[in-house]
Amino acid sequence: QSALTQPASVSGSPGQSITISCTGTNNDIGDYNYVSWYQQHPGKAPKLMIYDVSDRPSGVSNRFSGSKSGNTASLTISGLQAEDEADYYCSSYISSATVVFGGGSKLAVL
Amino acid sequence: EVQLVQSGAEVKKPGESLKISCKGSGYSFASYWIGWVRQMPGKGLEWMGVIYPADSETRYSPSFQGQVTISADKSISAAYLQWSSLKASDTAMYYCARGSRISSFDYWGQGTLVTVSS
């Protein structure tokens, strides 16, 4: 199975909104509403930010939102803050009853 | 408070065996999937596989099937990841994580760094 495709890097200024895309196929994102997004700061364990395409775990800021269209999922961060600078990974359930991650996107807050 | 506590860093030689652990507390360990995720130095996350401790149902990514073994002992709320013959390319940080479904992990361990070098 191939990793989902994410942009290597994205950037934005404080207060702006950014969107990170995650492109898969009909065998993963396109066929299941089981997309998750994780935030990882350097040297730390990943943190779940979005699950089931657009649901937020308790305690995650509502500045983070998720969506899906066809084979592409997206994570939008509004009101960008310095603390949002991190790596972001998407993941999706796939037809083999396992899960695959995206390659990761490094977010720079300029 | 839900916690996943992993065993400490390991330094091994190629060809050696290894078993690392992940101990859960603060929740019903048997009722949640435990997954393992690899992160090679400077690289992204890779989903390795999961186990459901209640019945030991296990699923592996094709990339890791046959390369590692995932197991669990629900009586002591622990899950394991083991290798029978390590390679230098197994050098990585390994995370365990919990999920009510395999598709999302809501709590993560602190990671176990495995270094394989001659």
Interface residues (C-beta under 8 A of the other chain):
Chain A: Q1 A3 Y32 Y34 S36 Y38 Q40 A45 P46 K47 L48 Y51 D52 P57 D87 Y89 S91 S92 Y93 S96 A97 T98 V99 V100 F101 G102 G103 G104
Chain B: G35 V37 G44 L45 E46 W47 G49 R59 Y60 S61 P62 S63 Y95 A97 R101 I102 S103 S104 F105 D106 W108 G109 Q110 G111
